[in-house]
Amino acid sequence: MIESYIEGIFISLIVYITIFNILTGHLQRKWSIEFKRNLKRIYFSAWVLPYLIYLYCVWTTPSTRPFLLQHILFGIILHMIMAAFGYRATFH
């Protein structure tokens, strides 16, 4: 289940970056600084949901359940890296 989650999240991130850049790439120069700050706050807050889904997948997989504490830390690092990569690829 974890393998499917990680594969799905990577594919979703690639699709999101591609579609976002196609639809809003020409408009980003016109966005105000306040709008960019609000968008950044919403973007990083939205990454909490995939992290919680990741923890659920870890909990429901019998082979990963004994390593739940390690997966909590790994999940935080993984999702922060993906969030930062997605932000840099779309908003800068």
PDB file with one MODEL, atoms N, CA, C and O in Angstrom:
MODEL        1
ATOM      1  N   MET A   1       0.824  -1.192   0.000  1.00  0.00           N
ATOM      2  CA  MET A   1       0.000   0.000   0.000  1.00  0.00           C
ATOM      3  C   MET A   1       0.870   1.258   0.000  1.00  0.00           C
ATOM      4  O   MET A   1       0.540   2.242  -0.663  1.00  0.00           O
ATOM      5  N   ILE A   2       1.972   1.228   0.737  1.00  0.00           N
ATOM      6  CA  ILE A   2       2.870   2.382   0.790  1.00  0.00           C
ATOM      7  C   ILE A   2       3.473   2.656  -0.582  1.00  0.00           C
ATOM      8  O   ILE A   2       3.582   3.809  -0.999  1.00  0.00           O
ATOM      9  N   GLU A   3       3.869   1.584  -1.288  1.00  0.00           N
ATOM     10  CA  GLU A   3       4.470   1.761  -2.606  1.00  0.00           C
ATOM     11  C   GLU A   3       3.493   2.455  -3.555  1.00  0.00           C
ATOM     12  O   GLU A   3       3.877   3.342  -4.318  1.00  0.00           O
ATOM     13  N   SER A   4       2.250   2.048  -3.499  1.00  0.00           N
ATOM     14  CA  SER A   4       1.228   2.662  -4.348  1.00  0.00           C
ATOM     15  C   SER A   4       1.019   4.120  -3.973  1.00  0.00           C
ATOM     16  O   SER A   4       0.827   4.964  -4.848  1.00  0.00           O
ATOM     17  N   TYR A   5       1.055   4.426  -2.671  1.00  0.00           N
ATOM     18  CA  TYR A   5       0.883   5.806  -2.227  1.00  0.00           C
ATOM     19  C   TYR A   5       2.009   6.685  -2.754  1.00  0.00           C
ATOM     20  O   TYR A   5       1.754   7.751  -3.314  1.00  0.00           O
ATOM     21  N   ILE A   6       3.256   6.245  -2.579  1.00  0.00           N
ATOM     22  CA  ILE A   6       4.394   7.067  -2.999  1.00  0.00           C
ATOM     23  C   ILE A   6       4.392   7.235  -4.518  1.00  0.00           C
ATOM     24  O   ILE A   6       4.664   8.325  -5.020  1.00  0.00           O
ATOM     25  N   GLU A   7       4.091   6.178  -5.240  1.00  0.00           N
ATOM     26  CA  GLU A   7       3.998   6.286  -6.697  1.00  0.00           C
ATOM     27  C   GLU A   7       2.891   7.262  -7.093  1.00  0.00           C
ATOM     28  O   GLU A   7       3.083   8.096  -7.978  1.00  0.00           O
ATOM     29  N   GLY A   8       1.753   7.161  -6.450  1.00  0.00           N
ATOM     30  CA  GLY A   8       0.637   8.057  -6.744  1.00  0.00           C
ATOM     31  C   GLY A   8       0.935   9.504  -6.420  1.00  0.00           C
ATOM     32  O   GLY A   8       0.543  10.398  -7.170  1.00  0.00           O
ATOM     33  N   ILE A   9       1.628   9.754  -5.309  1.00  0.00           N
ATOM     34  CA  ILE A   9       1.919  11.136  -4.920  1.00  0.00           C
ATOM     35  C   ILE A   9       2.931  11.763  -5.878  1.00  0.00           C
ATOM     36  O   ILE A   9       2.830  12.949  -6.189  1.00  0.00           O
ATOM     37  N   PHE A  10       3.906  10.982  -6.348  1.00  0.00           N
ATOM     38  CA  PHE A  10       4.863  11.509  -7.323  1.00  0.00           C
ATOM     39  C   PHE A  10       4.182  11.818  -8.654  1.00  0.00           C
ATOM     40  O   PHE A  10       4.435  12.864  -9.252  1.00  0.00           O
ATOM     41  N   ILE A  11       3.331  10.925  -9.115  1.00  0.00           N
ATOM     42  CA  ILE A  11       2.615  11.161 -10.371  1.00  0.00           C
ATOM     43  C   ILE A  11       1.693  12.367 -10.230  1.00  0.00           C
ATOM     44  O   ILE A  11       1.608  13.188 -11.143  1.00  0.00           O
ATOM     45  N   SER A  12       1.003  12.484  -9.100  1.00  0.00           N
ATOM     46  CA  SER A  12       0.117  13.629  -8.863  1.00  0.00           C
ATOM     47  C   SER A  12       0.896  14.933  -8.850  1.00  0.00           C
ATOM     48  O   SER A  12       0.432  15.936  -9.394  1.00  0.00           O
ATOM     49  N   LEU A  13       2.071  14.934  -8.236  1.00  0.00           N
ATOM     50  CA  LEU A  13       2.889  16.142  -8.184  1.00  0.00           C
ATOM     51  C   LEU A  13       3.353  16.548  -9.583  1.00  0.00           C
ATOM     52  O   LEU A  13       3.334  17.732  -9.919  1.00  0.00           O
ATOM     53  N   ILE A  14       3.761  15.597 -10.386  1.00  0.00           N
ATOM     54  CA  ILE A  14       4.196  15.903 -11.753  1.00  0.00           C
ATOM     55  C   ILE A  14       3.038  16.451 -12.580  1.00  0.00           C
ATOM     56  O   ILE A  14       3.206  17.427 -13.311  1.00  0.00           O
ATOM     57  N   VAL A  15       1.873  15.835 -12.470  1.00  0.00           N
ATOM     58  CA  VAL A  15       0.696  16.306 -13.204  1.00  0.00           C
ATOM     59  C   VAL A  15       0.295  17.697 -12.727  1.00  0.00           C
ATOM     60  O   VAL A  15      -0.028  18.557 -13.546  1.00  0.00           O
ATOM     61  N   TYR A  16       0.309  17.932 -11.416  1.00  0.00           N
ATOM     62  CA  TYR A  16      -0.042  19.244 -10.865  1.00  0.00           C
ATOM     63  C   TYR A  16       0.895  20.326 -11.394  1.00  0.00           C
ATOM     64  O   TYR A  16       0.437  21.379 -11.839  1.00  0.00           O
ATOM     65  N   ILE A  17       2.198  20.076 -11.348  1.00  0.00           N
ATOM     66  CA  ILE A  17       3.166  21.070 -11.806  1.00  0.00           C
ATOM     67  C   ILE A  17       2.946  21.382 -13.281  1.00  0.00           C
ATOM     68  O   ILE A  17       2.953  22.546 -13.679  1.00  0.00           O
ATOM     69  N   THR A  18       2.753  20.360 -14.080  1.00  0.00           N
ATOM     70  CA  THR A  18       2.562  20.556 -15.515  1.00  0.00           C
ATOM     71  C   THR A  18       1.300  21.352 -15.805  1.00  0.00           C
ATOM     72  O   THR A  18       1.344  22.333 -16.547  1.00  0.00           O
ATOM     73  N   ILE A  19       0.194  20.947 -15.237  1.00  0.00           N
ATOM     74  CA  ILE A  19      -1.073  21.634 -15.497  1.00  0.00           C
ATOM     75  C   ILE A  19      -1.051  23.056 -14.947  1.00  0.00           C
ATOM     76  O   ILE A  19      -1.521  23.979 -15.613  1.00  0.00           O
ATOM     77  N   PHE A  20      -0.512  23.249 -13.740  1.00  0.00           N
ATOM     78  CA  PHE A  20      -0.471  24.586 -13.147  1.00  0.00           C
ATOM     79  C   PHE A  20       0.351  25.531 -14.009  1.00  0.00           C
ATOM     80  O   PHE A  20      -0.064  26.665 -14.247  1.00  0.00           O
ATOM     81  N   ASN A  21       1.512  25.083 -14.480  1.00  0.00           N
ATOM     82  CA  ASN A  21       2.359  25.945 -15.297  1.00  0.00           C
ATOM     83  C   ASN A  21       1.730  26.248 -16.651  1.00  0.00           C
ATOM     84  O   ASN A  21       1.888  27.352 -17.172  1.00  0.00           O
ATOM     85  N   ILE A  22       1.027  25.292 -17.221  1.00  0.00           N
ATOM     86  CA  ILE A  22       0.365  25.537 -18.501  1.00  0.00           C
ATOM     87  C   ILE A  22      -0.754  26.558 -18.337  1.00  0.00           C
ATOM     88  O   ILE A  22      -0.902  27.454 -19.168  1.00  0.00           O
ATOM     89  N   LEU A  23      -1.539  26.429 -17.279  1.00  0.00           N
ATOM     90  CA  LEU A  23      -2.704  27.299 -17.106  1.00  0.00           C
ATOM     91  C   LEU A  23      -2.377  28.673 -16.549  1.00  0.00           C
ATOM     92  O   LEU A  23      -3.053  29.642 -16.896  1.00  0.00           O
ATOM     93  N   THR A  24      -1.361  28.794 -15.693  1.00  0.00           N
ATOM     94  CA  THR A  24      -1.115  30.084 -15.036  1.00  0.00           C
ATOM     95  C   THR A  24       0.281  30.638 -15.263  1.00  0.00           C
ATOM     96  O   THR A  24       0.633  31.652 -14.659  1.00  0.00           O
ATOM     97  N   GLY A  25       1.080  30.017 -16.102  1.00  0.00           N
ATOM     98  CA  GLY A  25       2.452  30.478 -16.303  1.00  0.00           C
ATOM     99  C   GLY A  25       2.537  31.918 -16.773  1.00  0.00           C
ATOM    100  O   GLY A  25       3.413  32.659 -16.330  1.00  0.00           O
ATOM    101  N   HIS A  26       1.652  32.325 -17.655  1.00  0.00           N
ATOM    102  CA  HIS A  26       1.689  33.687 -18.183  1.00  0.00           C
ATOM    103  C   HIS A  26       1.096  34.711 -17.209  1.00  0.00           C
ATOM    104  O   HIS A  26       1.330  35.908 -17.373  1.00  0.00           O
ATOM    105  N   LEU A  27       0.348  34.279 -16.219  1.00  0.00           N
ATOM    106  CA  LEU A  27      -0.288  35.196 -15.271  1.00  0.00           C
ATOM    107  C   LEU A  27       0.553  35.471 -14.026  1.00  0.00           C
ATOM    108  O   LEU A  27       0.284  36.433 -13.306  1.00  0.00           O
ATOM    109  N   GLN A  28       1.555  34.655 -13.764  1.00  0.00           N
ATOM    110  CA  GLN A  28       2.286  34.759 -12.503  1.00  0.00           C
ATOM    111  C   GLN A  28       3.024  36.082 -12.348  1.00  0.00           C
ATOM    112  O   GLN A  28       3.214  36.548 -11.224  1.00  0.00           O
ATOM    113  N   ARG A  29       3.435  36.688 -13.431  1.00  0.00           N
ATOM    114  CA  ARG A  29       4.136  37.978 -13.325  1.00  0.00           C
ATOM    115  C   ARG A  29       3.217  39.086 -12.821  1.00  0.00           C
ATOM    116  O   ARG A  29       3.693  40.080 -12.273  1.00  0.00           O
ATOM    117  N   LYS A  30       1.918  38.930 -12.998  1.00  0.00           N
ATOM    118  CA  LYS A  30       0.956  39.964 -12.615  1.00  0.00           C
ATOM    119  C   LYS A  30       0.434  39.812 -11.189  1.00  0.00           C
ATOM    120  O   LYS A  30      -0.276  40.691 -10.702  1.00  0.00           O
ATOM    121  N   TRP A  31       0.773  38.710 -10.508  1.00  0.00           N
ATOM    122  CA  TRP A  31       0.269  38.478  -9.160  1.00  0.00           C
ATOM    123  C   TRP A  31       0.944  39.416  -8.169  1.00  0.00           C
ATOM    124  O   TRP A  31       2.145  39.671  -8.262  1.00  0.00           O
ATOM    125  N   SER A  32       0.163  39.929  -7.216  1.00  0.00           N
ATOM    126  CA  SER A  32       0.726  40.800  -6.182  1.00  0.00           C
ATOM    127  C   SER A  32       1.498  39.962  -5.158  1.00  0.00           C
ATOM    128  O   SER A  32       1.330  38.746  -5.076  1.00  0.00           O
ATOM    129  N   ILE A  33       2.340  40.634  -4.389  1.00  0.00           N
ATOM    130  CA  ILE A  33       3.139  39.949  -3.369  1.00  0.00           C
ATOM    131  C   ILE A  33       2.233  39.363  -2.290  1.00  0.00           C
ATOM    132  O   ILE A  33       2.481  38.261  -1.801  1.00  0.00           O
ATOM    133  N   GLU A  34       1.189  40.093  -1.920  1.00  0.00           N
ATOM    134  CA  GLU A  34       0.257  39.590  -0.902  1.00  0.00           C
ATOM    135  C   GLU A  34      -0.463  38.328  -1.394  1.00  0.00           C
ATOM    136  O   GLU A  34      -0.651  37.383  -0.629  1.00  0.00           O
ATOM    137  N   PHE A  35      -0.857  38.315  -2.651  1.00  0.00           N
ATOM    138  CA  PHE A  35      -1.513  37.138  -3.222  1.00  0.00           C
ATOM    139  C   PHE A  35      -0.565  35.946  -3.221  1.00  0.00           C
ATOM    140  O   PHE A  35      -0.980  34.826  -2.923  1.00  0.00           O
ATOM    141  N   LYS A  36       0.704  36.175  -3.552  1.00  0.00           N
ATOM    142  CA  LYS A  36       1.694  35.090  -3.547  1.00  0.00           C
ATOM    143  C   LYS A  36       1.904  34.544  -2.136  1.00  0.00           C
ATOM    144  O   LYS A  36       2.041  33.335  -1.955  1.00  0.00           O
ATOM    145  N   ARG A  37       1.930  35.429  -1.134  1.00  0.00           N
ATOM    146  CA  ARG A  37       2.077  34.975   0.258  1.00  0.00           C
ATOM    147  C   ARG A  37       0.896  34.119   0.692  1.00  0.00           C
ATOM    148  O   ARG A  37       1.074  33.069   1.311  1.00  0.00           O
ATOM    149  N   ASN A  38      -0.300  34.567   0.367  1.00  0.00           N
ATOM    150  CA  ASN A  38      -1.498  33.792   0.720  1.00  0.00           C
ATOM    151  C   ASN A  38      -1.513  32.445   0.004  1.00  0.00           C
ATOM    152  O   ASN A  38      -1.882  31.429   0.595  1.00  0.00           O
ATOM    153  N   LEU A  39      -1.118  32.435  -1.246  1.00  0.00           N
ATOM    154  CA  LEU A  39      -1.062  31.194  -2.006  1.00  0.00           C
ATOM    155  C   LEU A  39      -0.022  30.241  -1.432  1.00  0.00           C
ATOM    156  O   LEU A  39      -0.237  29.029  -1.397  1.00  0.00           O
ATOM    157  N   LYS A  40       1.104  30.786  -0.982  1.00  0.00           N
ATOM    158  CA  LYS A  40       2.158  29.966  -0.371  1.00  0.00           C
ATOM    159  C   LYS A  40       1.659  29.328   0.921  1.00  0.00           C
ATOM    160  O   LYS A  40       1.915  28.150   1.171  1.00  0.00           O
ATOM    161  N   ARG A  41       0.955  30.091   1.734  1.00  0.00           N
ATOM    162  CA  ARG A  41       0.420  29.574   2.996  1.00  0.00           C
ATOM    163  C   ARG A  41      -0.600  28.461   2.738  1.00  0.00           C
ATOM    164  O   ARG A  41      -0.583  27.430   3.411  1.00  0.00           O
ATOM    165  N   ILE A  42      -1.476  28.671   1.772  1.00  0.00           N
ATOM    166  CA  ILE A  42      -2.470  27.653   1.431  1.00  0.00           C
ATOM    167  C   ILE A  42      -1.789  26.418   0.848  1.00  0.00           C
ATOM    168  O   ILE A  42      -2.165  25.290   1.169  1.00  0.00           O
ATOM    169  N   TYR A  43      -0.796  26.626   0.000  1.00  0.00           N
ATOM    170  CA  TYR A  43      -0.108  25.506  -0.657  1.00  0.00           C
ATOM    171  C   TYR A  43       0.558  24.595   0.365  1.00  0.00           C
ATOM    172  O   TYR A  43       0.395  23.376   0.311  1.00  0.00           O
ATOM    173  N   PHE A  44       1.314  25.184   1.301  1.00  0.00           N
ATOM    174  CA  PHE A  44       2.010  24.347   2.278  1.00  0.00           C
ATOM    175  C   PHE A  44       1.046  23.735   3.294  1.00  0.00           C
ATOM    176  O   PHE A  44       1.296  22.639   3.795  1.00  0.00           O
ATOM    177  N   SER A  45      -0.042  24.419   3.601  1.00  0.00           N
ATOM    178  CA  SER A  45      -1.044  23.838   4.505  1.00  0.00           C
ATOM    179  C   SER A  45      -1.745  22.649   3.854  1.00  0.00           C
ATOM    180  O   SER A  45      -2.146  21.708   4.539  1.00  0.00           O
ATOM    181  N   ALA A  46      -1.888  22.693   2.544  1.00  0.00           N
ATOM    182  CA  ALA A  46      -2.562  21.604   1.835  1.00  0.00           C
ATOM    183  C   ALA A  46      -1.755  20.311   1.868  1.00  0.00           C
ATOM    184  O   ALA A  46      -2.313  19.237   1.643  1.00  0.00           O
ATOM    185  N   TRP A  47      -0.459  20.391   2.142  1.00  0.00           N
ATOM    186  CA  TRP A  47       0.367  19.184   2.187  1.00  0.00           C
ATOM    187  C   TRP A  47       0.163  18.390   3.472  1.00  0.00           C
ATOM    188  O   TRP A  47       0.712  17.296   3.601  1.00  0.00           O
ATOM    189  N   VAL A  48      -0.603  18.900   4.415  1.00  0.00           N
ATOM    190  CA  VAL A  48      -0.900  18.151   5.641  1.00  0.00           C
ATOM    191  C   VAL A  48      -1.784  16.942   5.315  1.00  0.00           C
ATOM    192  O   VAL A  48      -1.604  15.869   5.891  1.00  0.00           O
ATOM    193  N   LEU A  49      -2.723  17.112   4.407  1.00  0.00           N
ATOM    194  CA  LEU A  49      -3.629  16.014   4.053  1.00  0.00           C
ATOM    195  C   LEU A  49      -2.887  14.818   3.442  1.00  0.00           C
ATOM    196  O   LEU A  49      -3.120  13.693   3.885  1.00  0.00           O
ATOM    197  N   PRO A  50      -2.006  15.000   2.449  1.00  0.00           N
ATOM    198  CA  PRO A  50      -1.264  13.826   1.957  1.00  0.00           C
ATOM    199  C   PRO A  50      -0.405  13.174   3.035  1.00  0.00           C
ATOM    200  O   PRO A  50      -0.222  11.957   3.029  1.00  0.00           O
ATOM    201  N   TYR A  51       0.125  13.977   3.962  1.00  0.00           N
ATOM    202  CA  TYR A  51       0.917  13.405   5.051  1.00  0.00           C
ATOM    203  C   TYR A  51       0.049  12.517   5.940  1.00  0.00           C
ATOM    204  O   TYR A  51       0.478  11.434   6.339  1.00  0.00           O
ATOM    205  N   LEU A  52      -1.152  12.958   6.251  1.00  0.00           N
ATOM    206  CA  LEU A  52      -2.056  12.146   7.067  1.00  0.00           C
ATOM    207  C   LEU A  52      -2.479  10.872   6.328  1.00  0.00           C
ATOM    208  O   LEU A  52      -2.630   9.817   6.943  1.00  0.00           O
ATOM    209  N   ILE A  53      -2.669  10.974   5.019  1.00  0.00           N
ATOM    210  CA  ILE A  53      -2.977   9.779   4.228  1.00  0.00           C
ATOM    211  C   ILE A  53      -1.796   8.817   4.258  1.00  0.00           C
ATOM    212  O   ILE A  53      -1.984   7.603   4.336  1.00  0.00           O
ATOM    213  N   TYR A  54      -0.582   9.355   4.198  1.00  0.00           N
ATOM    214  CA  TYR A  54       0.626   8.525   4.283  1.00  0.00           C
ATOM    215  C   TYR A  54       0.669   7.780   5.618  1.00  0.00           C
ATOM    216  O   TYR A  54       0.951   6.582   5.652  1.00  0.00           O
ATOM    217  N   LEU A  55       0.393   8.481   6.707  1.00  0.00           N
ATOM    218  CA  LEU A  55       0.397   7.822   8.016  1.00  0.00           C
ATOM    219  C   LEU A  55      -0.679   6.741   8.104  1.00  0.00           C
ATOM    220  O   LEU A  55      -0.464   5.695   8.717  1.00  0.00           O
ATOM    221  N   TYR A  56      -1.819   6.988   7.500  1.00  0.00           N
ATOM    222  CA  TYR A  56      -2.869   5.966   7.476  1.00  0.00           C
ATOM    223  C   TYR A  56      -2.404   4.731   6.702  1.00  0.00           C
ATOM    224  O   TYR A  56      -2.641   3.599   7.124  1.00  0.00           O
ATOM    225  N   CYS A  57      -1.741   4.961   5.567  1.00  0.00           N
ATOM    226  CA  CYS A  57      -1.218   3.829   4.781  1.00  0.00           C
ATOM    227  C   CYS A  57      -0.174   3.051   5.572  1.00  0.00           C
ATOM    228  O   CYS A  57      -0.134   1.823   5.509  1.00  0.00           O
ATOM    229  N   VAL A  58       0.662   3.754   6.308  1.00  0.00           N
ATOM    230  CA  VAL A  58       1.667   3.078   7.137  1.00  0.00           C
ATOM    231  C   VAL A  58       0.976   2.254   8.214  1.00  0.00           C
ATOM    232  O   VAL A  58       1.363   1.114   8.472  1.00  0.00           O
ATOM    233  N   TRP A  59      -0.031   2.818   8.834  1.00  0.00           N
ATOM    234  CA  TRP A  59      -0.722   2.129   9.924  1.00  0.00           C
ATOM    235  C   TRP A  59      -1.457   0.889   9.430  1.00  0.00           C
ATOM    236  O   TRP A  59      -1.510  -0.114  10.142  1.00  0.00           O
ATOM    237  N   THR A  60      -2.023   0.935   8.228  1.00  0.00           N
ATOM    238  CA  THR A  60      -2.805  -0.199   7.734  1.00  0.00           C
ATOM    239  C   THR A  60      -1.955  -1.280   7.073  1.00  0.00           C
ATOM    240  O   THR A  60      -2.457  -2.368   6.791  1.00  0.00           O
ATOM    241  N   THR A  61      -0.685  -1.003   6.824  1.00  0.00           N
ATOM    242  CA  THR A  61       0.198  -2.015   6.240  1.00  0.00           C
ATOM    243  C   THR A  61       0.885  -2.767   7.373  1.00  0.00           C
ATOM    244  O   THR A  61       1.652  -2.162   8.123  1.00  0.00           O
ATOM    245  N   PRO A  62       0.637  -4.061   7.521  1.00  0.00           N
ATOM    246  CA  PRO A  62       1.194  -4.808   8.662  1.00  0.00           C
ATOM    247  C   PRO A  62       2.721  -4.812   8.717  1.00  0.00           C
ATOM    248  O   PRO A  62       3.295  -4.833   9.806  1.00  0.00           O
ATOM    249  N   SER A  63       3.380  -4.794   7.573  1.00  0.00           N
ATOM    250  CA  SER A  63       4.845  -4.856   7.588  1.00  0.00           C
ATOM    251  C   SER A  63       5.491  -3.538   8.001  1.00  0.00           C
ATOM    252  O   SER A  63       6.646  -3.535   8.426  1.00  0.00           O
ATOM    253  N   THR A  64       4.783  -2.427   7.890  1.00  0.00           N
ATOM    254  CA  THR A  64       5.364  -1.128   8.262  1.00  0.00           C
ATOM    255  C   THR A  64       4.902  -0.636   9.627  1.00  0.00           C
ATOM    256  O   THR A  64       5.474   0.311  10.168  1.00  0.00           O
ATOM    257  N   ARG A  65       3.886  -1.260  10.184  1.00  0.00           N
ATOM    258  CA  ARG A  65       3.353  -0.807  11.467  1.00  0.00           C
ATOM    259  C   ARG A  65       4.387  -0.816  12.596  1.00  0.00           C
ATOM    260  O   ARG A  65       4.370   0.103  13.414  1.00  0.00           O
ATOM    261  N   PRO A  66       5.294  -1.811  12.687  1.00  0.00           N
ATOM    262  CA  PRO A  66       6.284  -1.778  13.777  1.00  0.00           C
ATOM    263  C   PRO A  66       7.250  -0.588  13.693  1.00  0.00           C
ATOM    264  O   PRO A  66       7.881  -0.222  14.684  1.00  0.00           O
ATOM    265  N   PHE A  67       7.354  -0.001  12.519  1.00  0.00           N
ATOM    266  CA  PHE A  67       8.277   1.116  12.321  1.00  0.00           C
ATOM    267  C   PHE A  67       7.532   2.442  12.208  1.00  0.00           C
ATOM    268  O   PHE A  67       7.960   3.334  11.476  1.00  0.00           O
ATOM    269  N   LEU A  68       6.433   2.574  12.920  1.00  0.00           N
ATOM    270  CA  LEU A  68       5.589   3.762  12.798  1.00  0.00           C
ATOM    271  C   LEU A  68       6.336   5.037  13.177  1.00  0.00           C
ATOM    272  O   LEU A  68       6.193   6.054  12.498  1.00  0.00           O
ATOM    273  N   LEU A  69       7.125   5.004  14.240  1.00  0.00           N
ATOM    274  CA  LEU A  69       7.844   6.216  14.651  1.00  0.00           C
ATOM    275  C   LEU A  69       8.839   6.666  13.584  1.00  0.00           C
ATOM    276  O   LEU A  69       8.969   7.863  13.325  1.00  0.00           O
ATOM    277  N   GLN A  70       9.537   5.726  12.969  1.00  0.00           N
ATOM    278  CA  GLN A  70      10.463   6.083  11.903  1.00  0.00           C
ATOM    279  C   GLN A  70       9.712   6.645  10.698  1.00  0.00           C
ATOM    280  O   GLN A  70      10.191   7.566  10.036  1.00  0.00           O
ATOM    281  N   HIS A  71       8.538   6.090  10.417  1.00  0.00           N
ATOM    282  CA  HIS A  71       7.757   6.568   9.279  1.00  0.00           C
ATOM    283  C   HIS A  71       7.171   7.953   9.538  1.00  0.00           C
ATOM    284  O   HIS A  71       6.959   8.715   8.594  1.00  0.00           O
ATOM    285  N   ILE A  72       6.912   8.285  10.769  1.00  0.00           N
ATOM    286  CA  ILE A  72       6.426   9.633  11.069  1.00  0.00           C
ATOM    287  C   ILE A  72       7.482  10.656  10.678  1.00  0.00           C
ATOM    288  O   ILE A  72       7.177  11.640  10.004  1.00  0.00           O
ATOM    289  N   LEU A  73       8.726  10.428  11.098  1.00  0.00           N
ATOM    290  CA  LEU A  73       9.817  11.346  10.746  1.00  0.00           C
ATOM    291  C   LEU A  73      10.095  11.314   9.248  1.00  0.00           C
ATOM    292  O   LEU A  73      10.245  12.364   8.624  1.00  0.00           O
ATOM    293  N   PHE A  74      10.166  10.121   8.667  1.00  0.00           N
ATOM    294  CA  PHE A  74      10.410  10.001   7.230  1.00  0.00           C
ATOM    295  C   PHE A  74       9.309  10.694   6.434  1.00  0.00           C
ATOM    296  O   PHE A  74       9.591  11.359   5.437  1.00  0.00           O
ATOM    297  N   GLY A  75       8.064  10.545   6.863  1.00  0.00           N
ATOM    298  CA  GLY A  75       6.942  11.175   6.173  1.00  0.00           C
ATOM    299  C   GLY A  75       7.026  12.688   6.203  1.00  0.00           C
ATOM    300  O   GLY A  75       6.727  13.352   5.210  1.00  0.00           O
ATOM    301  N   ILE A  76       7.432  13.236   7.343  1.00  0.00           N
ATOM    302  CA  ILE A  76       7.587  14.691   7.440  1.00  0.00           C
ATOM    303  C   ILE A  76       8.654  15.165   6.462  1.00  0.00           C
ATOM    304  O   ILE A  76       8.443  16.123   5.718  1.00  0.00           O
ATOM    305  N   ILE A  77       9.801  14.489   6.467  1.00  0.00           N
ATOM    306  CA  ILE A  77      10.895  14.888   5.575  1.00  0.00           C
ATOM    307  C   ILE A  77      10.480  14.728   4.114  1.00  0.00           C
ATOM    308  O   ILE A  77      10.697  15.633   3.307  1.00  0.00           O
ATOM    309  N   LEU A  78       9.889  13.593   3.770  1.00  0.00           N
ATOM    310  CA  LEU A  78       9.474  13.334   2.393  1.00  0.00           C
ATOM    311  C   LEU A  78       8.474  14.369   1.897  1.00  0.00           C
ATOM    312  O   LEU A  78       8.622  14.902   0.798  1.00  0.00           O
ATOM    313  N   HIS A  79       7.458  14.653   2.704  1.00  0.00           N
ATOM    314  CA  HIS A  79       6.419  15.577   2.262  1.00  0.00           C
ATOM    315  C   HIS A  79       6.911  17.021   2.234  1.00  0.00           C
ATOM    316  O   HIS A  79       6.459  17.804   1.399  1.00  0.00           O
ATOM    317  N   MET A  80       7.818  17.385   3.120  1.00  0.00           N
ATOM    318  CA  MET A  80       8.378  18.740   3.059  1.00  0.00           C
ATOM    319  C   MET A  80       9.255  18.915   1.818  1.00  0.00           C
ATOM    320  O   MET A  80       9.231  19.972   1.186  1.00  0.00           O
ATOM    321  N   ILE A  81      10.025  17.888   1.470  1.00  0.00           N
ATOM    322  CA  ILE A  81      10.841  17.966   0.248  1.00  0.00           C
ATOM    323  C   ILE A  81       9.942  18.066  -0.982  1.00  0.00           C
ATOM    324  O   ILE A  81      10.197  18.877  -1.872  1.00  0.00           O
ATOM    325  N   MET A  82       8.896  17.249  -1.036  1.00  0.00           N
ATOM    326  CA  MET A  82       7.994  17.302  -2.186  1.00  0.00           C
ATOM    327  C   MET A  82       7.239  18.627  -2.238  1.00  0.00           C
ATOM    328  O   MET A  82       7.014  19.164  -3.323  1.00  0.00           O
ATOM    329  N   ALA A  83       6.847  19.159  -1.087  1.00  0.00           N
ATOM    330  CA  ALA A  83       6.155  20.445  -1.068  1.00  0.00           C
ATOM    331  C   ALA A  83       7.084  21.557  -1.540  1.00  0.00           C
ATOM    332  O   ALA A  83       6.676  22.414  -2.324  1.00  0.00           O
ATOM    333  N   ALA A  84       8.325  21.551  -1.069  1.00  0.00           N
ATOM    334  CA  ALA A  84       9.283  22.577  -1.488  1.00  0.00           C
ATOM    335  C   ALA A  84       9.584  22.450  -2.979  1.00  0.00           C
ATOM    336  O   ALA A  84       9.652  23.458  -3.682  1.00  0.00           O
ATOM    337  N   PHE A  85       9.765  21.226  -3.468  1.00  0.00           N
ATOM    338  CA  PHE A  85      10.022  21.019  -4.889  1.00  0.00           C
ATOM    339  C   PHE A  85       8.835  21.500  -5.725  1.00  0.00           C
ATOM    340  O   PHE A  85       9.020  22.202  -6.719  1.00  0.00           O
ATOM    341  N   GLY A  86       7.641  21.132  -5.333  1.00  0.00           N
ATOM    342  CA  GLY A  86       6.451  21.560  -6.062  1.00  0.00           C
ATOM    343  C   GLY A  86       6.277  23.066  -6.046  1.00  0.00           C
ATOM    344  O   GLY A  86       5.873  23.656  -7.047  1.00  0.00           O
ATOM    345  N   TYR A  87       6.578  23.695  -4.917  1.00  0.00           N
ATOM    346  CA  TYR A  87       6.466  25.149  -4.820  1.00  0.00           C
ATOM    347  C   TYR A  87       7.474  25.835  -5.735  1.00  0.00           C
ATOM    348  O   TYR A  87       7.132  26.764  -6.466  1.00  0.00           O
ATOM    349  N   ARG A  88       8.719  25.368  -5.686  1.00  0.00           N
ATOM    350  CA  ARG A  88       9.761  25.973  -6.525  1.00  0.00           C
ATOM    351  C   ARG A  88       9.473  25.754  -8.012  1.00  0.00           C
ATOM    352  O   ARG A  88       9.767  26.619  -8.837  1.00  0.00           O
ATOM    353  N   ALA A  89       8.903  24.611  -8.348  1.00  0.00           N
ATOM    354  CA  ALA A  89       8.636  24.305  -9.754  1.00  0.00           C
ATOM    355  C   ALA A  89       7.438  25.075 -10.298  1.00  0.00           C
ATOM    356  O   ALA A  89       7.340  25.275 -11.508  1.00  0.00           O
ATOM    357  N   THR A  90       6.531  25.508  -9.438  1.00  0.00           N
ATOM    358  CA  THR A  90       5.338  26.193  -9.931  1.00  0.00           C
ATOM    359  C   THR A  90       5.342  27.695  -9.684  1.00  0.00           C
ATOM    360  O   THR A  90       4.884  28.453 -10.540  1.00  0.00           O
ATOM    361  N   PHE A  91       5.837  28.139  -8.560  1.00  0.00           N
ATOM    362  CA  PHE A  91       5.702  29.553  -8.212  1.00  0.00           C
ATOM    363  C   PHE A  91       6.962  30.380  -8.403  1.00  0.00           C
ATOM    364  O   PHE A  91       6.926  31.583  -8.147  1.00  0.00           O
ATOM    365  N   HIS A  92       8.060  29.809  -8.833  1.00  0.00           N
ATOM    366  CA  HIS A  92       9.288  30.594  -9.039  1.00  0.00           C
ATOM    367  C   HIS A  92       9.826  30.386 -10.410  1.00  0.00           C
ATOM    368  O   HIS A  92      10.853  30.964 -10.764  1.00  0.00           O
TER     369      HIS A  92
ENDMDL
END
